[in-house]
Amino acid sequence: MEVKIGLFGLGTVGMGLLTILEEQKEKISENTGLELTVKTAMVTSLTKDRPGLSSTIQLTKDPKDILDDPEIDLVVEVAGGTGPAKNWIKSALASKKPVITANKDLIATAGEELLDLANKAQVPLLYEAAVAGGIPIIKTLREYFRTDTIRSLAGIVNGTTNYMLTQMADNDLSYGDALKKAQDLGFAEADPTNDVAGYDAAYKAIILARLVFGLEVGLQDIQITGIQKITDEDIAAVKALGGQLKLLFRIDQISANSVAVIVAPQVVLPQSPLSQVHNENNAIVVNSDNLGQTLFYGPGAGARPTAQAVLADILAAATTPKDAQQPLPEKQMTLASQRGQAYCWILNTTETTSVSQDTKDELRSLIVRQASHENSRLGSQLVLYTKEMSKDQHDVLLAALTTNRTLAKEFVIYPC
Ligand SMILES: NC(=O)c1ccc[n+]([C@@H]2O[C@H](COP(=O)([O-])OP(=O)(O)OC[C@H]3O[C@@H](n4cnc5c(N)ncnc54)[C@H](OP(=O)(O)O)[C@@H]3O)[C@@H](O)[C@H]2O)c1
């Protein structure tokens, strides 16, 4: 049976999809009996050079050529953005055409509305490629963990920032040099704000929090800290106590009906599986009642990994459309503030390199490790890792420690 696809976008992911559709043609046909054909592709420029593009694909700038074409069975949206893409998806669902998208911004910000429309229309809307590109995490969470109870999710879902922080740590690059290297290699865009400010990771966290906990939040609701203020000196100071800095998202169930969400550079200790995730790779740690801790690791982006996720969704929608539908979770949790956290403090000091008589025993017991670090610009620094503590304990201990010192940086420590 032939399945005709309407493709919105022929960039990195769109062209990647055409490549693997061609390569996997026979395998798909043998396994599923389906012949997947891209009939029409929508782009912004009809004159752009597109090497290798088959002349059988009709290019258009008019969405109606896809949405109003009764021959098109299924729509793939890999154009990006939250404006026109939303309308294309709504129209496709209204015409009962299954939709596959890689658009994390759109699924994060309008996913509830779009999934609701899809459920009402009883048509699949699938978005595996929107979170951690090549890691099949959405299907796994939705299907495999159906019989388990997830308590927390955390991980590295932005390859650009992980690449930059790895390069700063391993090759002593400055923030600027690491960003330039990431841009030269195509890991970072000319305007890297979405990545370095943490928004991209936050979009993915929002999608996962909805999928697993039924939490509906926007960027403005959650605590997001980017990596722009991290220096190579911060990384060296954190390293003095064995840790690494990584931009993590964390979603933690706090009570029966609330979860906390944070996106921030956090200290990852050597015993955490996330400490092994370097450069542009992604990983997600799931903690659940039956399985305990599981780690999902792989490429977070790129033409082939992302197109593979899109293709897997296309096959699911074309072969088992009913199973592929994604009802919104029944439980609707609310957003909680974080419970206790462990901290890494980097303190500028002229006094002493260790915490001694100036801190009461009770407070000192909250500190698990300390080391001195020589900052080339700021001079002597004291680096401390603390135990998990309440906000009140945090304030009291920090006030005691900063009587004769100043706080240079504070990071949360990821509890592994
Ligand atoms: N790249 C990755 O590794 C990756 C990974 C995961 C998810 N994603 C997501 O996948 C989507 C596509 O990413 P990409 O990297 O493939 O983007 P891209 O290389 O910039 O390609 C975008 C494509 O969409 C077309 N397009 C953009 N806006 C359009 C509009 N208003 N009307 C018609 N066509 C339009 C462009 O047309 P022209 O060719 O004429 O310019 C281009 O072909 C995004 O949502 C992105 O977040 C990407």
Ligand as a Chemical Component Dictionary entry (heavy atoms), coordinates in Angstrom:
data_LIG
# 
_chem_comp.id                   LIG 
_chem_comp.type                 NON-POLYMER 
_chem_comp.pdbx_formal_charge   0 
_chem_comp.three_letter_code    LIG 
# 
loop_
_chem_comp_atom.comp_id 
_chem_comp_atom.atom_id 
_chem_comp_atom.alt_atom_id 
_chem_comp_atom.type_symbol 
_chem_comp_atom.charge 
_chem_comp_atom.model_Cartn_x 
_chem_comp_atom.model_Cartn_y 
_chem_comp_atom.model_Cartn_z 
_chem_comp_atom.pdbx_ordinal 
LIG N1  N1  N 0  18.348 19.840 13.134 1  
LIG C1  C1  C 0  18.236 18.962 14.122 2  
LIG O1  O1  O 0  19.178 18.221 14.431 3  
LIG C2  C2  C 0  16.941 18.858 14.874 4  
LIG C3  C3  C 0  16.848 17.958 15.950 5  
LIG C4  C4  C 0  15.630 17.810 16.626 6  
LIG C5  C5  C 0  14.550 18.595 16.260 7  
LIG N2  N2  N 1  14.686 19.499 15.238 8  
LIG C6  C6  C 0  13.524 20.314 14.891 9  
LIG O2  O2  O 0  13.157 20.001 13.557 10 
LIG C7  C7  C 0  12.616 21.150 12.912 11 
LIG C8  C8  C 0  13.413 21.427 11.628 12 
LIG O3  O3  O 0  14.765 21.636 11.964 13 
LIG P1  P1  P 0  15.873 21.757 10.811 14 
LIG O4  O4  O 0  17.180 21.789 11.526 15 
LIG O5  O5  O -1 15.657 20.755 9.749  16 
LIG O6  O6  O 0  15.566 23.223 10.241 17 
LIG P2  P2  P 0  16.174 23.925 8.949  18 
LIG O7  O7  O 0  17.389 23.191 8.470  19 
LIG O8  O8  O 0  16.283 25.360 9.250  20 
LIG O9  O9  O 0  15.051 23.702 7.822  21 
LIG C9  C9  C 0  13.795 24.308 7.899  22 
LIG C10 C10 C 0  13.053 24.003 6.616  23 
LIG O10 O10 O 0  11.720 24.482 6.723  24 
LIG C11 C11 C 0  11.443 25.410 5.674  25 
LIG N3  N3  N 0  10.631 26.469 6.292  26 
LIG C12 C12 C 0  10.896 27.175 7.409  27 
LIG N4  N4  N 0  9.910  28.030 7.672  28 
LIG C13 C13 C 0  9.010  27.891 6.673  29 
LIG C14 C14 C 0  7.784  28.554 6.343  30 
LIG N5  N5  N 0  7.276  29.512 7.117  31 
LIG N6  N6  N 0  7.152  28.154 5.249  32 
LIG C15 C15 C 0  7.649  27.174 4.448  33 
LIG N7  N7  N 0  8.805  26.529 4.703  34 
LIG C16 C16 C 0  9.479  26.888 5.800  35 
LIG C17 C17 C 0  12.786 25.909 5.149  36 
LIG O11 O11 O 0  12.659 26.264 3.801  37 
LIG P3  P3  P 0  13.916 26.663 2.861  38 
LIG O12 O12 O 0  14.654 25.374 2.620  39 
LIG O13 O13 O 0  13.338 27.208 1.634  40 
LIG O14 O14 O 0  14.721 27.629 3.673  41 
LIG C18 C18 C 0  13.654 24.650 5.358  42 
LIG O15 O15 O 0  13.524 23.788 4.279  43 
LIG C19 C19 C 0  12.667 22.259 13.946 44 
LIG O16 O16 O 0  11.436 22.327 14.629 45 
LIG C20 C20 C 0  13.765 21.804 14.900 46 
LIG O17 O17 O 0  13.626 22.327 16.210 47 
LIG C21 C21 C 0  15.843 19.643 14.545 48 
# 
loop_
_chem_comp_bond.comp_id 
_chem_comp_bond.atom_id_1 
_chem_comp_bond.atom_id_2 
_chem_comp_bond.value_order 
_chem_comp_bond.pdbx_ordinal 
LIG N1  C1  SING 1  
LIG C1  O1  DOUB 2  
LIG C1  C2  SING 3  
LIG C2  C3  SING 4  
LIG C2  C21 DOUB 5  
LIG C3  C4  DOUB 6  
LIG C4  C5  SING 7  
LIG C5  N2  DOUB 8  
LIG N2  C6  SING 9  
LIG N2  C21 SING 10 
LIG C6  O2  SING 11 
LIG C6  C20 SING 12 
LIG O2  C7  SING 13 
LIG C7  C8  SING 14 
LIG C7  C19 SING 15 
LIG C8  O3  SING 16 
LIG O3  P1  SING 17 
LIG P1  O4  DOUB 18 
LIG P1  O5  SING 19 
LIG P1  O6  SING 20 
LIG O6  P2  SING 21 
LIG P2  O7  DOUB 22 
LIG P2  O8  SING 23 
LIG P2  O9  SING 24 
LIG O9  C9  SING 25 
LIG C9  C10 SING 26 
LIG C10 O10 SING 27 
LIG C10 C18 SING 28 
LIG O10 C11 SING 29 
LIG C11 N3  SING 30 
LIG C11 C17 SING 31 
LIG N3  C12 SING 32 
LIG N3  C16 SING 33 
LIG C12 N4  DOUB 34 
LIG N4  C13 SING 35 
LIG C13 C14 SING 36 
LIG C13 C16 DOUB 37 
LIG C14 N5  SING 38 
LIG C14 N6  DOUB 39 
LIG N6  C15 SING 40 
LIG C15 N7  DOUB 41 
LIG N7  C16 SING 42 
LIG C17 O11 SING 43 
LIG C17 C18 SING 44 
LIG O11 P3  SING 45 
LIG P3  O12 DOUB 46 
LIG P3  O13 SING 47 
LIG P3  O14 SING 48 
LIG C18 O15 SING 49 
LIG C19 O16 SING 50 
LIG C19 C20 SING 51 
LIG C20 O17 SING 52 
# 
